[in-house]
Structures are given as structure tokens and as C-alpha cells.
Amino acid sequence: MRQPGPGRASSGETFHQDYERRMDLLVRRLPSRLQAVVHRLRRPSARWIRMPVGIILVPAGFLAILPVFGLWMTPLGLMLLAEDVPLLRRGMARILEWIERRHPGWMGLHETHPD
């Protein structure tokens, strides 16, 4: 197996960099107060709160028929859990890649139209 040379990132590093870049693009689309909360929750030291909140939000999203709950809770919970669960992180990376490719405007990027 070839080792990355100087100036060359390994596939794991590239995966991590792409994931972080895409997450940052999405976070920038949030209102500034929510951006601060999300940045705090994404810190490695916040795992003790991120995991329980994510676990609670996933099933709470299925209670969308109740006034306080909504379907938005399930993807938010999965996104929080993806920070700590490698299988979910790979799935989230694929979803973010698809969004960037198919709906770049959702991430604040310019839409490109093939001619």
C-alpha cells in the first residue's frame, strides 16, 4: 500500500476534510445563535451531552403528531450521533456529498447548470 507523500493526503484524511468542510458549509447556513450551539456540540469534549441528546432526538422525531415534536428531530439526532458512530458518519458523509452535488444551494454554494 502506498503511503501518502509530502503534500498528499491519505484517503482517510481526505474523507475527514471533506466531511468537515461540508458540515461547516451547512452550519454557516444556520442563524448565528444556532451556529454557536452546533459548534459547541461538535467539539470532542461535548460527547457526554451529544450522545444522549442524539439518542433522545431520533425517536422523538417520530412523535411529530404532537405539538412540540417534529420530523426535523430525527435527522438532527442522527447528525449528532454521526459525530461519534463511524457507521453513521460514513452515511452522513454520503448524504452530504449527495447534497453538495445535487443541491449546492442548500449548502450556500452557487448552483451550476450543465450546458
N, C-alpha and C positions, 0 to 999 in steps of 0.2 A: 504494500500500500504506500502510495506517495505521500510524503509529509508536505504540508504547505511550506513554501519557501518564503523569503522575505517579501513583504508586500502582498502576500497571497493568503486569504482567509480559508480556514477549513470549512467543510460543508456545515458542520455544527455551529461554527461562529457565524457563518452567513445566515443560517436559519434563525439564530438568535437576533442578529442585527436586523433582518427583515421583519421579524415579528415585533421587535421593539419599535422600529420605525413606523410600522402600520398602526400599532397601538397608540403611539404618540400622535399620529395624524387624527385618529378618532377622538382621543381625549381633547385635543385642541378644538374640536367642534362643540364641546360642552360649554355651558356657562362657566365663568371663571370660578365661582364658588365650588361647583361640582368638580372642576379640574383639580382644585386643591385637595378635595376629598379623595378622588381617584388616585392622585399621585401618592397620598399618604397610604392608601390601602394597597398599592402596588409595591411598596417598599418591602424588602425581605423581612424586616423586623415586625411587620404587621400581620404575619402569617397567623398568629394566635387569634386575631379577630376576623381576618379574611376568610378562613376556612369555615367557621361556624356561620358567618353571615351568608356565604355562598350556599352552604347546605340548607339553610332556612329559606333562602330566596327561591331555590329551584322548585320545591313542592308548593310554595306559596303562590307561585305564578299560575298554578292550576286552579287556584281559588278565585280566578278572575271574575266570577259571577258575584262576588262580594264587593261592596263599595270601595274598600281601601286597597284591595289587591288588584293586580293587573298582569297580563301576559308578559309585560316587559320585565317582570321579576325573574322569570326563568332564564332568559339569555344573560341577564346581568349576573345571576348566581353562577351560571356556567363559566362566564368570563372570569369571575373571581376565583373559582376553583381551578381554572386552567393555569393560573399562576403557579400552582403547587402540584398539579397532577399531570405528569408528562403526556399521557394519552389524550387528555382533554386539550392540552396545549398544542399538540400536533393538529388536532381537529380545528381548534380556533385559528391556528396559522393558515390552514387551508381555506377556511371561511374568509379570513381577512384578505388572503391573496385573491380569492374569487371576487370579493367586493371591490378591491383595488382595480382589478381587470375589467369587470363588468359595469361597475357603478362608481367610478372615481370621484364623482361629485359628492358622494356620501362621506368621503374622507377629506373633502376640501381640495381635491385635485381638479385640474381642468379636464373636462370631457374631451376625448379625442374621437373624431368621427372618421372612419375609413373612407377614402375617396374612391 
